[in-house]
Amino acid sequence: MVHLYPALVVLLGAAAALASPVLRRSLFTRFSLGRAIQFALGAWAIGWFENLSVLGKYQKGFEIAGAVVLIASGLYMLNAYYFWIPSLAI
């Protein structure tokens, strides 16, 4: 099963309503650039942070903190399904 982004579904509907192929192409180009720029900036930021030698001695601490945040985020999302802590459930 293919999962489409909700924004892409709206974009496809808007493009189908447009009569001009130039406007359709412009719409899809802007959407794809908007998605690609986020990934490019993220990759650049990761590369920049890896080259900071000042933070090298704290790398293990950053990895542990990132792992804790990732696990906590996962448990928070699972809580919305299993309702372990009802006050946190959306």
Disulfide bonds with the S-S distance in Angstrom:
none
